[in-house]
Amino acid sequence: MAYWLFKTEADAWSWDQQKKKGAAGEEWTGVRNFQARGNMRKMKKGDRGFFYHTGDEKQVVGIVEVIKEAHPESKAPEWECVDLKAVADVPKPVTLAAVKAETKLKDMALVKNARLSVQPVTDSEWALVCKMGGVDPAKLK
């Protein structure tokens, strides 16, 4: 399993909206950066990711799962997306400031390439951010 981070403005697509989609999930649309698109092309069904609110919040607020691999967007077929479903809340949202303050996360894409909307997350980064957020990865459904 690989891990990812998906960034969104809360007023454009929020964690609450993602959760309301339930098991059917939703297309992760609007990605127009070629590096981010390349990351989505690498994703496999079952991969997990952090749901990250940008803007004023700048924090990891949820855990999502890839339920459909890269395919053309339904409303803009010249672009690609993956489908995601909500898996779990992050009980203690992990802020960008907290990530930057943790020396073990100094090489995380969120720190080094903060503008990238879809980012890879290493196994060790996943485990540490989950711990910081009060999430036990072993208990995720």
A tleap script that builds the chain and sets N, CA, C and O, in Angstrom:
source leaprc.protein.ff14SB
mol = sequence {
  NMET ALA TYR TRP LEU PHE LYS THR GLU ALA
  ASP ALA TRP SER TRP ASP GLN GLN LYS LYS
  LYS GLY ALA ALA GLY GLU GLU TRP THR GLY
  VAL ARG ASN PHE GLN ALA ARG GLY ASN MET
  ARG LYS MET LYS LYS GLY ASP ARG GLY PHE
  PHE TYR HIE THR GLY ASP GLU LYS GLN VAL
  VAL GLY ILE VAL GLU VAL ILE LYS GLU ALA
  HIE PRO GLU SER LYS ALA PRO GLU TRP GLU
  CYS VAL ASP LEU LYS ALA VAL ALA ASP VAL
  PRO LYS PRO VAL THR LEU ALA ALA VAL LYS
  ALA GLU THR LYS LEU LYS ASP MET ALA LEU
  VAL LYS ASN ALA ARG LEU SER VAL GLN PRO
  VAL THR ASP SER GLU TRP ALA LEU VAL CYS
  LYS MET GLY GLY VAL ASP PRO ALA LYS LEU
  CLYS
}
set mol.1.N position { 0.836 -1.179 0.000 }
set mol.1.CA position { 0.000 0.000 0.000 }
set mol.1.C position { 0.878 1.238 0.000 }
set mol.1.O position { 1.875 1.308 0.718 }
set mol.2.N position { 0.500 2.206 -0.806 }
set mol.2.CA position { 1.201 3.491 -0.830 }
set mol.2.C position { 0.341 4.528 -0.111 }
set mol.2.O position { -0.859 4.337 0.086 }
set mol.3.N position { 0.986 5.635 0.277 }
set mol.3.CA position { 0.302 6.693 1.008 }
set mol.3.C position { 0.469 8.020 0.277 }
set mol.3.O position { 1.463 8.261 -0.408 }
set mol.4.N position { -0.542 8.873 0.449 }
set mol.4.CA position { -0.618 10.130 -0.286 }
set mol.4.C position { -1.181 11.227 0.596 }
set mol.4.O position { -1.672 10.972 1.696 }
set mol.5.N position { -1.104 12.452 0.097 }
set mol.5.CA position { -1.750 13.585 0.746 }
set mol.5.C position { -2.502 14.359 -0.335 }
set mol.5.O position { -1.941 14.696 -1.378 }
set mol.6.N position { -3.776 14.634 -0.070 }
set mol.6.CA position { -4.652 15.336 -1.003 }
set mol.6.C position { -5.030 16.677 -0.396 }
set mol.6.O position { -5.611 16.729 0.688 }
set mol.7.N position { -4.703 17.766 -1.093 }
set mol.7.CA position { -4.962 19.103 -0.585 }
set mol.7.C position { -6.198 19.706 -1.243 }
set mol.7.O position { -6.422 19.549 -2.443 }
set mol.8.N position { -6.995 20.398 -0.430 }
set mol.8.CA position { -8.181 21.079 -0.939 }
set mol.8.C position { -8.512 22.276 -0.057 }
set mol.8.O position { -8.264 22.272 1.149 }
set mol.9.N position { -9.073 23.294 -0.685 }
set mol.9.CA position { -9.631 24.417 0.071 }
set mol.9.C position { -10.934 23.933 0.696 }
set mol.9.O position { -11.773 23.355 0.005 }
set mol.10.N position { -11.111 24.160 1.985 }
set mol.10.CA position { -12.310 23.685 2.674 }
set mol.10.C position { -13.591 24.264 2.081 }
set mol.10.O position { -14.639 23.618 2.125 }
set mol.11.N position { -13.520 25.473 1.527 }
set mol.11.CA position { -14.734 26.057 0.943 }
set mol.11.C position { -15.002 25.543 -0.477 }
set mol.11.O position { -16.085 25.766 -1.019 }
set mol.12.N position { -14.035 24.865 -1.076 }
set mol.12.CA position { -14.229 24.262 -2.400 }
set mol.12.C position { -14.696 22.807 -2.278 }
set mol.12.O position { -15.631 22.396 -2.965 }
set mol.13.N position { -14.054 22.038 -1.417 }
set mol.13.CA position { -14.441 20.648 -1.144 }
set mol.13.C position { -13.940 20.303 0.252 }
set mol.13.O position { -12.737 20.149 0.465 }
set mol.14.N position { -14.849 20.185 1.186 }
set mol.14.CA position { -14.471 19.996 2.592 }
set mol.14.C position { -14.475 18.530 2.998 }
set mol.14.O position { -15.000 17.666 2.296 }
set mol.15.N position { -13.884 18.285 4.133 }
set mol.15.CA position { -13.881 16.945 4.720 }
set mol.15.C position { -15.311 16.485 4.982 }
set mol.15.O position { -15.641 15.325 4.737 }
set mol.16.N position { -16.162 17.381 5.476 }
set mol.16.CA position { -17.557 17.017 5.723 }
set mol.16.C position { -18.254 16.604 4.426 }
set mol.16.O position { -19.031 15.649 4.421 }
set mol.17.N position { -17.987 17.310 3.333 }
set mol.17.CA position { -18.570 16.931 2.040 }
set mol.17.C position { -18.070 15.559 1.603 }
set mol.17.O position { -18.839 14.739 1.102 }
set mol.18.N position { -16.777 15.317 1.798 }
set mol.18.CA position { -16.202 14.017 1.426 }
set mol.18.C position { -16.871 12.905 2.224 }
set mol.18.O position { -17.231 11.871 1.661 }
set mol.19.N position { -17.040 13.103 3.517 }
set mol.19.CA position { -17.662 12.078 4.366 }
set mol.19.C position { -19.099 11.796 3.940 }
set mol.19.O position { -19.549 10.651 3.981 }
set mol.20.N position { -19.815 12.832 3.534 }
set mol.20.CA position { -21.217 12.663 3.131 }
set mol.20.C position { -21.357 11.794 1.887 }
set mol.20.O position { -22.432 11.244 1.646 }
set mol.21.N position { -20.308 11.658 1.098 }
set mol.21.CA position { -20.345 10.818 -0.106 }
set mol.21.C position { -20.325 9.330 0.244 }
set mol.21.O position { -20.633 8.491 -0.603 }
set mol.22.N position { -19.965 8.999 1.485 }
set mol.22.CA position { -20.003 7.619 1.946 }
set mol.22.C position { -19.120 6.679 1.154 }
set mol.22.O position { -18.079 7.071 0.627 }
set mol.23.N position { -19.554 5.427 1.080 }
set mol.23.CA position { -18.775 4.381 0.416 }
set mol.23.C position { -18.653 4.608 -1.087 }
set mol.23.O position { -17.720 4.109 -1.715 }
set mol.24.N position { -19.587 5.357 -1.667 }
set mol.24.CA position { -19.540 5.636 -3.106 }
set mol.24.C position { -18.378 6.563 -3.448 }
set mol.24.O position { -17.874 6.540 -4.571 }
set mol.25.N position { -17.957 7.368 -2.494 }
set mol.25.CA position { -16.836 8.262 -2.709 }
set mol.25.C position { -17.128 9.351 -3.724 }
set mol.25.O position { -18.277 9.630 -4.066 }
set mol.26.N position { -16.044 9.957 -4.194 }
set mol.26.CA position { -16.157 11.083 -5.117 }
set mol.26.C position { -14.882 11.187 -5.937 }
set mol.26.O position { -13.799 10.836 -5.468 }
set mol.27.N position { -15.021 11.672 -7.165 }
set mol.27.CA position { -13.851 11.946 -7.986 }
set mol.27.C position { -13.040 13.075 -7.363 }
set mol.27.O position { -13.602 14.057 -6.878 }
set mol.28.N position { -11.723 12.931 -7.377 }
set mol.28.CA position { -10.822 13.993 -6.913 }
set mol.28.C position { -10.442 14.806 -8.142 }
set mol.28.O position { -9.425 14.543 -8.784 }
set mol.29.N position { -11.263 15.787 -8.458 }
set mol.29.CA position { -11.137 16.531 -9.700 }
set mol.29.C position { -10.399 17.855 -9.510 }
set mol.29.O position { -10.106 18.274 -8.390 }
set mol.30.N position { -10.117 18.483 -10.617 }
set mol.30.CA position { -9.529 19.819 -10.593 }
set mol.30.C position { -8.022 19.856 -10.535 }
set mol.30.O position { -7.441 20.938 -10.461 }
set mol.31.N position { -7.367 18.706 -10.565 }
set mol.31.CA position { -5.906 18.659 -10.527 }
set mol.31.C position { -5.385 19.014 -11.914 }
set mol.31.O position { -5.643 18.305 -12.886 }
set mol.32.N position { -4.649 20.120 -11.995 }
set mol.32.CA position { -4.160 20.595 -13.289 }
set mol.32.C position { -2.635 20.709 -13.320 }
set mol.32.O position { -2.064 21.291 -14.242 }
set mol.33.N position { -1.999 20.156 -12.321 }
set mol.33.CA position { -0.539 20.143 -12.246 }
set mol.33.C position { -0.069 18.775 -12.732 }
set mol.33.O position { -0.587 17.746 -12.297 }
set mol.34.N position { 0.909 18.764 -13.630 }
set mol.34.CA position { 1.351 17.496 -14.229 }
set mol.34.C position { 2.028 16.571 -13.221 }
set mol.34.O position { 1.886 15.353 -13.319 }
set mol.35.N position { 2.758 17.123 -12.257 }
set mol.35.CA position { 3.390 16.286 -11.237 }
set mol.35.C position { 2.313 15.641 -10.356 }
set mol.35.O position { 2.398 14.453 -10.041 }
set mol.36.N position { 1.310 16.415 -9.961 }
set mol.36.CA position { 0.213 15.875 -9.151 }
set mol.36.C position { -0.557 14.809 -9.939 }
set mol.36.O position { -0.936 13.775 -9.389 }
set mol.37.N position { -0.786 15.075 -11.240 }
set mol.37.CA position { -1.467 14.089 -12.080 }
set mol.37.C position { -0.641 12.805 -12.163 }
set mol.37.O position { -1.188 11.704 -12.110 }
set mol.38.N position { 0.664 12.952 -12.292 }
set mol.38.CA position { 1.540 11.782 -12.308 }
set mol.38.C position { 1.436 10.974 -11.030 }
set mol.38.O position { 1.471 9.744 -11.061 }
set mol.39.N position { 1.308 11.665 -9.903 }
set mol.39.CA position { 1.128 10.962 -8.627 }
set mol.39.C position { -0.169 10.170 -8.631 }
set mol.39.O position { -0.202 9.029 -8.169 }
set mol.40.N position { -1.242 10.767 -9.152 }
set mol.40.CA position { -2.517 10.042 -9.200 }
set mol.40.C position { -2.426 8.818 -10.108 }
set mol.40.O position { -3.051 7.796 -9.828 }
set mol.41.N position { -1.665 8.908 -11.178 }
set mol.41.CA position { -1.505 7.769 -12.082 }
set mol.41.C position { -0.796 6.596 -11.407 }
set mol.41.O position { -0.958 5.452 -11.831 }
set mol.42.N position { -0.020 6.863 -10.371 }
set mol.42.CA position { 0.703 5.814 -9.639 }
set mol.42.C position { -0.167 5.123 -8.597 }
set mol.42.O position { 0.200 4.061 -8.094 }
set mol.43.N position { -1.302 5.705 -8.270 }
set mol.43.CA position { -2.135 5.177 -7.183 }
set mol.43.C position { -2.819 3.876 -7.560 }
set mol.43.O position { -3.189 3.641 -8.710 }
set mol.44.N position { -2.969 3.043 -6.544 }
set mol.44.CA position { -3.656 1.764 -6.692 }
set mol.44.C position { -4.869 1.741 -5.765 }
set mol.44.O position { -4.883 2.385 -4.716 }
set mol.45.N position { -5.864 0.999 -6.171 }
set mol.45.CA position { -7.050 0.833 -5.332 }
set mol.45.C position { -6.608 0.313 -3.969 }
set mol.45.O position { -5.832 -0.639 -3.883 }
set mol.46.N position { -7.100 0.936 -2.915 }
set mol.46.CA position { -6.734 0.544 -1.554 }
set mol.46.C position { -5.665 1.420 -0.930 }
set mol.46.O position { -5.473 1.385 0.285 }
set mol.47.N position { -4.954 2.216 -1.749 }
set mol.47.CA position { -3.983 3.156 -1.172 }
set mol.47.C position { -4.727 4.116 -0.250 }
set mol.47.O position { -5.915 4.378 -0.438 }
set mol.48.N position { -4.021 4.633 0.740 }
set mol.48.CA position { -4.605 5.558 1.707 }
set mol.48.C position { -3.976 6.931 1.557 }
set mol.48.O position { -2.884 7.080 1.009 }
set mol.49.N position { -4.685 7.921 2.054 }
set mol.49.CA position { -4.161 9.277 1.983 }
set mol.49.C position { -4.680 10.164 3.090 }
set mol.49.O position { -5.707 9.888 3.710 }
set mol.50.N position { -3.945 11.237 3.323 }
set mol.50.CA position { -4.394 12.271 4.240 }
set mol.50.C position { -5.249 13.260 3.467 }
set mol.50.O position { -4.911 13.623 2.340 }
set mol.51.N position { -6.342 13.697 4.053 }
set mol.51.CA position { -7.198 14.738 3.502 }
set mol.51.C position { -6.788 16.017 4.209 }
set mol.51.O position { -6.936 16.138 5.425 }
set mol.52.N position { -6.270 16.973 3.444 }
set mol.52.CA position { -5.637 18.170 4.002 }
set mol.52.C position { -6.388 19.420 3.565 }
set mol.52.O position { -6.566 19.663 2.372 }
set mol.53.N position { -6.829 20.213 4.543 }
set mol.53.CA position { -7.450 21.502 4.255 }
set mol.53.C position { -6.362 22.563 4.147 }
set mol.53.O position { -5.557 22.734 5.062 }
set mol.54.N position { -6.345 23.273 3.022 }
set mol.54.CA position { -5.407 24.381 2.829 }
set mol.54.C position { -6.070 25.663 3.337 }
set mol.54.O position { -6.956 25.611 4.190 }
set mol.55.N position { -5.643 26.798 2.818 }
set mol.55.CA position { -6.246 28.072 3.206 }
set mol.55.C position { -5.921 28.431 4.641 }
set mol.55.O position { -4.783 28.280 5.084 }
set mol.56.N position { -6.915 28.904 5.364 }
set mol.56.CA position { -6.698 29.348 6.740 }
set mol.56.C position { -6.382 28.189 7.683 }
set mol.56.O position { -5.667 28.371 8.669 }
set mol.57.N position { -6.909 26.996 7.390 }
set mol.57.CA position { -6.726 25.856 8.302 }
set mol.57.C position { -5.329 25.253 8.238 }
set mol.57.O position { -4.658 25.127 9.262 }
set mol.58.N position { -4.890 24.882 7.045 }
set mol.58.CA position { -3.588 24.231 6.853 }
set mol.58.C position { -3.389 23.067 7.838 }
set mol.58.O position { -2.520 23.106 8.710 }
set mol.59.N position { -4.231 22.021 7.666 }
set mol.59.CA position { -4.123 20.874 8.567 }
set mol.59.C position { -4.717 19.608 7.962 }
set mol.59.O position { -5.632 19.651 7.140 }
set mol.60.N position { -4.164 18.484 8.400 }
set mol.60.CA position { -4.686 17.163 8.052 }
set mol.60.C position { -5.916 16.929 8.923 }
set mol.60.O position { -5.843 16.991 10.150 }
set mol.61.N position { -7.060 16.656 8.261 }
set mol.61.CA position { -8.306 16.502 9.010 }
set mol.61.C position { -8.952 15.125 8.852 }
set mol.61.O position { -9.867 14.781 9.600 }
set mol.62.N position { -8.478 14.332 7.874 }
set mol.62.CA position { -9.109 13.038 7.648 }
set mol.62.C position { -8.217 12.068 6.907 }
set mol.62.O position { -7.139 12.419 6.429 }
set mol.63.N position { -8.696 10.835 6.824 }
set mol.63.CA position { -8.026 9.751 6.102 }
set mol.63.C position { -8.979 9.290 5.003 }
set mol.63.O position { -10.164 9.061 5.243 }
set mol.64.N position { -8.432 9.159 3.781 }
set mol.64.CA position { -9.219 8.686 2.642 }
set mol.64.C position { -8.580 7.434 2.048 }
set mol.64.O position { -7.431 7.098 2.334 }
set mol.65.N position { -9.364 6.758 1.211 }
set mol.65.CA position { -8.881 5.578 0.502 }
set mol.65.C position { -9.185 5.726 -0.988 }
set mol.65.O position { -10.251 6.208 -1.372 }
set mol.66.N position { -8.239 5.307 -1.812 }
set mol.66.CA position { -8.449 5.289 -3.255 }
set mol.66.C position { -9.372 4.116 -3.575 }
set mol.66.O position { -9.053 2.965 -3.278 }
set mol.67.N position { -10.527 4.423 -4.187 }
set mol.67.CA position { -11.482 3.360 -4.528 }
set mol.67.C position { -11.594 3.145 -6.036 }
set mol.67.O position { -12.205 2.174 -6.483 }
set mol.68.N position { -11.004 4.054 -6.824 }
set mol.68.CA position { -10.944 3.875 -8.271 }
set mol.68.C position { -9.663 4.527 -8.761 }
set mol.68.O position { -9.376 5.683 -8.449 }
set mol.69.N position { -8.897 3.763 -9.536 }
set mol.69.CA position { -7.613 4.261 -10.032 }
set mol.69.C position { -7.820 5.330 -11.102 }
set mol.69.O position { -8.944 5.582 -11.535 }
set mol.70.N position { -6.723 5.951 -11.520 }
set mol.70.CA position { -6.762 7.084 -12.445 }
set mol.70.C position { -7.643 6.802 -13.663 }
set mol.70.O position { -7.554 5.747 -14.291 }
set mol.71.N position { -8.486 7.768 -13.972 }
set mol.71.CA position { -9.407 7.686 -15.111 }
set mol.71.C position { -9.769 9.115 -15.523 }
set mol.71.O position { -9.531 10.051 -14.758 }
set mol.72.N position { -10.342 9.300 -16.719 }
set mol.72.CA position { -10.730 10.649 -17.137 }
set mol.72.C position { -11.791 11.241 -16.198 }
set mol.72.O position { -12.708 10.546 -15.760 }
set mol.73.N position { -11.647 12.532 -15.903 }
set mol.73.CA position { -12.670 13.215 -15.104 }
set mol.73.C position { -13.987 13.180 -15.859 }
set mol.73.O position { -14.000 13.305 -17.084 }
set mol.74.N position { -15.088 13.014 -15.151 }
set mol.74.CA position { -16.390 12.941 -15.820 }
set mol.74.C position { -16.774 14.266 -16.475 }
set mol.74.O position { -17.453 14.259 -17.501 }
set mol.75.N position { -16.360 15.401 -15.914 }
set mol.75.CA position { -16.749 16.698 -16.477 }
set mol.75.C position { -15.637 17.355 -17.290 }
set mol.75.O position { -15.876 18.364 -17.955 }
set mol.76.N position { -14.446 16.808 -17.249 }
set mol.76.CA position { -13.324 17.339 -18.035 }
set mol.76.C position { -12.452 16.170 -18.464 }
set mol.76.O position { -11.363 15.986 -17.921 }
set mol.77.N position { -12.913 15.368 -19.439 }
set mol.77.CA position { -12.242 14.107 -19.784 }
set mol.77.C position { -10.811 14.242 -20.301 }
set mol.77.O position { -10.099 13.244 -20.418 }
set mol.78.N position { -10.391 15.453 -20.607 }
set mol.78.CA position { -8.995 15.640 -21.016 }
set mol.78.C position { -8.057 15.582 -19.814 }
set mol.78.O position { -6.839 15.509 -19.981 }
set mol.79.N position { -8.615 15.614 -18.607 }
set mol.79.CA position { -7.838 15.508 -17.367 }
set mol.79.C position { -8.188 14.217 -16.657 }
set mol.79.O position { -9.196 13.580 -16.962 }
set mol.80.N position { -7.348 13.836 -15.707 }
set mol.80.CA position { -7.558 12.582 -14.985 }
set mol.80.C position { -7.788 12.832 -13.504 }
set mol.80.O position { -7.453 13.887 -12.965 }
set mol.81.N position { -8.371 11.824 -12.866 }
set mol.81.CA position { -8.620 11.883 -11.431 }
set mol.81.C position { -8.626 10.466 -10.876 }
set mol.81.O position { -8.578 9.489 -11.624 }
set mol.82.N position { -8.684 10.372 -9.569 }
set mol.82.CA position { -8.949 9.107 -8.881 }
set mol.82.C position { -10.226 9.334 -8.069 }
set mol.82.O position { -10.637 10.475 -7.857 }
set mol.83.N position { -10.843 8.260 -7.625 }
set mol.83.CA position { -12.003 8.380 -6.745 }
set mol.83.C position { -11.562 8.030 -5.331 }
set mol.83.O position { -10.802 7.087 -5.113 }
set mol.84.N position { -12.058 8.815 -4.371 }
set mol.84.CA position { -11.696 8.647 -2.969 }
set mol.84.C position { -12.936 8.486 -2.109 }
set mol.84.O position { -13.986 9.062 -2.396 }
set mol.85.N position { -12.804 7.695 -1.047 }
set mol.85.CA position { -13.853 7.642 -0.028 }
set mol.85.C position { -13.232 7.985 1.318 }
set mol.85.O position { -12.055 7.715 1.558 }
set mol.86.N position { -14.024 8.574 2.181 }
set mol.86.CA position { -13.587 8.895 3.531 }
set mol.86.C position { -13.479 7.608 4.345 }
set mol.86.O position { -14.332 6.726 4.247 }
set mol.87.N position { -12.421 7.512 5.146 }
set mol.87.CA position { -12.215 6.330 5.989 }
set mol.87.C position { -12.342 6.687 7.469 }
set mol.87.O position { -13.005 5.976 8.225 }
set mol.88.N position { -11.706 7.791 7.886 }
set mol.88.CA position { -11.713 8.147 9.306 }
set mol.88.C position { -11.376 9.616 9.501 }
set mol.88.O position { -10.646 10.219 8.714 }
set mol.89.N position { -11.926 10.170 10.565 }
set mol.89.CA position { -11.531 11.510 11.006 }
set mol.89.C position { -10.152 11.433 11.632 }
set mol.89.O position { -9.742 10.376 12.112 }
set mol.90.N position { -9.441 12.537 11.631 }
set mol.90.CA position { -8.210 12.664 12.406 }
set mol.90.C position { -8.630 13.390 13.690 }
set mol.90.O position { -8.927 14.584 13.649 }
set mol.91.N position { -8.660 12.681 14.837 }
set mol.91.CA position { -9.187 13.259 16.075 }
set mol.91.C position { -8.510 14.564 16.502 }
set mol.91.O position { -9.164 15.482 16.996 }
set mol.92.N position { -7.203 14.629 16.306 }
set mol.92.CA position { -6.447 15.853 16.617 }
set mol.92.C position { -5.822 16.332 15.304 }
set mol.92.O position { -4.718 15.908 14.961 }
set mol.93.N position { -6.519 17.221 14.555 }
set mol.93.CA position { -5.974 17.663 13.269 }
set mol.93.C position { -4.509 18.071 13.383 }
set mol.93.O position { -4.105 18.739 14.335 }
set mol.94.N position { -3.729 17.659 12.397 }
set mol.94.CA position { -2.281 17.910 12.402 }
set mol.94.C position { -2.005 19.122 11.511 }
set mol.94.O position { -2.189 19.078 10.295 }
set mol.95.N position { -1.564 20.186 12.143 }
set mol.95.CA position { -1.337 21.438 11.421 }
set mol.95.C position { -0.015 21.409 10.660 }
set mol.95.O position { 0.893 20.639 10.976 }
set mol.96.N position { 0.063 22.270 9.651 }
set mol.96.CA position { 1.305 22.437 8.915 }
set mol.96.C position { 2.419 22.882 9.861 }
set mol.96.O position { 3.559 22.439 9.723 }
set mol.97.N position { 2.102 23.745 10.810 }
set mol.97.CA position { 3.103 24.204 11.782 }
set mol.97.C position { 3.656 23.028 12.593 }
set mol.97.O position { 4.857 22.965 12.858 }
set mol.98.N position { 2.780 22.099 12.984 }
set mol.98.CA position { 3.226 20.926 13.744 }
set mol.98.C position { 4.108 20.024 12.892 }
set mol.98.O position { 5.096 19.474 13.377 }
set mol.99.N position { 3.748 19.876 11.621 }
set mol.99.CA position { 4.563 19.063 10.708 }
set mol.99.C position { 5.946 19.693 10.556 }
set mol.99.O position { 6.962 19.004 10.637 }
set mol.100.N position { 5.973 21.002 10.335 }
set mol.100.CA position { 7.252 21.698 10.167 }
set mol.100.C position { 8.097 21.670 11.441 }
set mol.100.O position { 9.326 21.699 11.371 }
set mol.101.N position { 7.449 21.615 12.596 }
set mol.101.CA position { 8.175 21.595 13.874 }
set mol.101.C position { 8.778 20.225 14.183 }
set mol.101.O position { 9.681 20.121 15.013 }
set mol.102.N position { 8.288 19.177 13.522 }
set mol.102.CA position { 8.776 17.815 13.759 }
set mol.102.C position { 9.967 17.552 12.841 }
set mol.102.O position { 9.808 17.452 11.624 }
set mol.103.N position { 11.146 17.443 13.421 }
set mol.103.CA position { 12.363 17.286 12.616 }
set mol.103.C position { 12.342 16.018 11.768 }
set mol.103.O position { 12.949 15.986 10.698 }
set mol.104.N position { 11.657 14.979 12.223 }
set mol.104.CA position { 11.587 13.738 11.452 }
set mol.104.C position { 10.773 13.912 10.169 }
set mol.104.O position { 10.797 13.038 9.302 }
set mol.105.N position { 10.054 15.028 10.038 }
set mol.105.CA position { 9.235 15.278 8.851 }
set mol.105.C position { 9.819 16.372 7.957 }
set mol.105.O position { 9.140 16.881 7.065 }
set mol.106.N position { 11.076 16.728 8.200 }
set mol.106.CA position { 11.688 17.845 7.460 }
set mol.106.C position { 11.768 17.588 5.954 }
set mol.106.O position { 11.823 18.542 5.178 }
set mol.107.N position { 11.775 16.336 5.528 }
set mol.107.CA position { 11.858 16.014 4.108 }
set mol.107.C position { 10.499 15.687 3.483 }
set mol.107.O position { 10.432 15.339 2.304 }
set mol.108.N position { 9.430 15.795 4.251 }
set mol.108.CA position { 8.093 15.496 3.741 }
set mol.108.C position { 7.741 16.473 2.618 }
set mol.108.O position { 8.080 17.654 2.690 }
set mol.109.N position { 7.066 15.981 1.587 }
set mol.109.CA position { 6.675 16.831 0.458 }
set mol.109.C position { 5.869 18.038 0.922 }
set mol.109.O position { 5.983 19.116 0.339 }
set mol.110.N position { 5.065 17.875 1.952 }
set mol.110.CA position { 4.268 18.978 2.477 }
set mol.110.C position { 5.147 20.133 2.948 }
set mol.110.O position { 4.733 21.291 2.903 }
set mol.111.N position { 6.344 19.821 3.394 }
set mol.111.CA position { 7.298 20.836 3.852 }
set mol.111.C position { 8.122 21.355 2.675 }
set mol.111.O position { 8.310 22.563 2.530 }
set mol.112.N position { 8.605 20.462 1.850 }
set mol.112.CA position { 9.524 20.826 0.757 }
set mol.112.C position { 8.832 21.348 -0.504 }
set mol.112.O position { 9.397 22.168 -1.228 }
set mol.113.N position { 7.609 20.873 -0.768 }
set mol.113.CA position { 6.899 21.257 -1.986 }
set mol.113.C position { 5.437 21.525 -1.622 }
set mol.113.O position { 4.527 20.865 -2.124 }
set mol.114.N position { 5.234 22.486 -0.760 }
set mol.114.CA position { 3.922 22.733 -0.150 }
set mol.114.C position { 2.817 23.039 -1.153 }
set mol.114.O position { 1.646 22.820 -0.844 }
set mol.115.N position { 3.141 23.530 -2.327 }
set mol.115.CA position { 2.104 23.908 -3.296 }
set mol.115.C position { 1.550 22.715 -4.077 }
set mol.115.O position { 0.493 22.829 -4.696 }
set mol.116.N position { 2.235 21.589 -4.059 }
set mol.116.CA position { 1.790 20.416 -4.808 }
set mol.116.C position { 0.495 19.863 -4.208 }
set mol.116.O position { 0.438 19.569 -3.014 }
set mol.117.N position { -0.538 19.723 -5.032 }
set mol.117.CA position { -1.872 19.379 -4.522 }
set mol.117.C position { -2.084 17.899 -4.215 }
set mol.117.O position { -2.940 17.553 -3.401 }
set mol.118.N position { -1.316 17.031 -4.855 }
set mol.118.CA position { -1.382 15.593 -4.583 }
set mol.118.C position { 0.055 15.124 -4.399 }
set mol.118.O position { 0.863 15.177 -5.326 }
set mol.119.N position { 0.359 14.666 -3.192 }
set mol.119.CA position { 1.748 14.382 -2.825 }
set mol.119.C position { 1.928 12.960 -2.308 }
set mol.119.O position { 1.017 12.394 -1.704 }
set mol.120.N position { 3.107 12.385 -2.547 }
set mol.120.CA position { 3.411 11.097 -1.919 }
set mol.120.C position { 3.766 11.297 -0.448 }
set mol.120.O position { 4.269 12.348 -0.051 }
set mol.121.N position { 3.495 10.279 0.341 }
set mol.121.CA position { 3.829 10.265 1.765 }
set mol.121.C position { 4.545 8.947 2.024 }
set mol.121.O position { 4.043 7.890 1.642 }
set mol.122.N position { 5.707 8.990 2.666 }
set mol.122.CA position { 6.438 7.756 2.949 }
set mol.122.C position { 5.770 6.980 4.085 }
set mol.122.O position { 4.945 7.524 4.820 }
set mol.123.N position { 6.134 5.716 4.217 }
set mol.123.CA position { 5.597 4.890 5.302 }
set mol.123.C position { 5.872 5.510 6.665 }
set mol.123.O position { 4.984 5.555 7.517 }
set mol.124.N position { 7.094 5.987 6.877 }
set mol.124.CA position { 7.441 6.558 8.187 }
set mol.124.C position { 6.705 7.877 8.431 }
set mol.124.O position { 6.299 8.158 9.558 }
set mol.125.N position { 6.529 8.687 7.380 }
set mol.125.CA position { 5.767 9.934 7.523 }
set mol.125.C position { 4.304 9.632 7.849 }
set mol.125.O position { 3.691 10.296 8.685 }
set mol.126.N position { 3.761 8.624 7.175 }
set mol.126.CA position { 2.378 8.215 7.428 }
set mol.126.C position { 2.207 7.829 8.896 }
set mol.126.O position { 1.291 8.300 9.570 }
set mol.127.N position { 3.085 6.978 9.373 }
set mol.127.CA position { 2.981 6.491 10.752 }
set mol.127.C position { 3.094 7.643 11.748 }
set mol.127.O position { 2.337 7.700 12.717 }
set mol.128.N position { 4.027 8.553 11.518 }
set mol.128.CA position { 4.244 9.652 12.458 }
set mol.128.C position { 3.086 10.655 12.438 }
set mol.128.O position { 2.636 11.081 13.502 }
set mol.129.N position { 2.599 11.038 11.271 }
set mol.129.CA position { 1.485 11.984 11.208 }
set mol.129.C position { 0.222 11.352 11.798 }
set mol.129.O position { -0.547 12.029 12.480 }
set mol.130.N position { 0.008 10.063 11.541 }
set mol.130.CA position { -1.120 9.367 12.174 }
set mol.130.C position { -1.006 9.447 13.696 }
set mol.130.O position { -1.980 9.759 14.380 }
set mol.131.N position { 0.171 9.167 14.214 }
set mol.131.CA position { 0.392 9.221 15.667 }
set mol.131.C position { 0.128 10.630 16.195 }
set mol.131.O position { -0.529 10.797 17.222 }
set mol.132.N position { 0.633 11.634 15.501 }
set mol.132.CA position { 0.430 13.027 15.917 }
set mol.132.C position { -1.058 13.378 15.942 }
set mol.132.O position { -1.499 14.181 16.764 }
set mol.133.N position { -1.824 12.774 15.040 }
set mol.133.CA position { -3.250 13.061 14.934 }
set mol.133.C position { -4.142 12.168 15.772 }
set mol.133.O position { -5.364 12.315 15.745 }
set mol.134.N position { -3.555 11.245 16.516 }
set mol.134.CA position { -4.348 10.352 17.350 }
set mol.134.C position { -5.018 9.230 16.575 }
set mol.134.O position { -6.054 8.711 16.991 }
set mol.135.N position { -4.421 8.856 15.441 }
set mol.135.CA position { -4.965 7.782 14.600 }
set mol.135.C position { -4.072 6.546 14.734 }
set mol.135.O position { -2.850 6.634 14.615 }
set mol.136.N position { -4.694 5.406 14.980 }
set mol.136.CA position { -3.977 4.130 14.989 }
set mol.136.C position { -4.167 3.485 13.606 }
set mol.136.O position { -5.235 2.940 13.330 }
set mol.137.N position { -3.151 3.538 12.738 }
set mol.137.CA position { -3.319 3.002 11.385 }
set mol.137.C position { -3.780 1.543 11.354 }
set mol.137.O position { -4.472 1.127 10.424 }
set mol.138.N position { -3.400 0.775 12.362 }
set mol.138.CA position { -3.792 -0.648 12.404 }
set mol.138.C position { -5.293 -0.817 12.594 }
set mol.138.O position { -5.845 -1.864 12.255 }
set mol.139.N position { -5.955 0.196 13.131 }
set mol.139.CA position { -7.390 0.094 13.403 }
set mol.139.C position { -8.253 0.708 12.304 }
set mol.139.O position { -9.479 0.717 12.407 }
set mol.140.N position { -7.615 1.220 11.252 }
set mol.140.CA position { -8.390 1.797 10.155 }
set mol.140.C position { -9.055 0.670 9.380 }
set mol.140.O position { -8.426 -0.352 9.104 }
set mol.141.N position { -10.299 0.846 9.032 }
set mol.141.CA position { -11.062 -0.185 8.304 }
set mol.141.C position { -10.598 -0.269 6.875 }
set mol.141.O position { -11.118 -1.076 6.104 }
savepdb mol mol.pdb
quit
